Amino acid sequence: MISRTLSALAVLVLSLIVVFAAATPAAAQEATWRLEQPPPPPPPPGVSESSLPIPLGEIGDIEFWAPNRGLLITRGNEPTIPAGVWAYNGVQ
């Protein structure tokens, strides 16, 4: 009796693993990366504003705790973009 129950439980667990494993790649394929240059932040006093996208500067470190949540440390692109820590909240 116990071995039949354990066998049934093992089949159930394996079935759930197969179902979740099959569902995971489809969900992962929905996420896509795209290059999008955000508009620059307001310049410091005395510096004229640029109408063109300005790179944030050399990246020191990047950390993500979710696909759409992360932090970025940059050297900046003086005088328009100061060095700093940038947060991405999944929107912009």
Secondary structure, DSSP 8 states (H G I E B T S, - for coil): -HHHHHHHHHHHHHHHHHHHHHHHHHHHHH--------------TTS---SS----B-EEEEEEEETTEEEEEE-BBTTTB-SEEEEE-S--
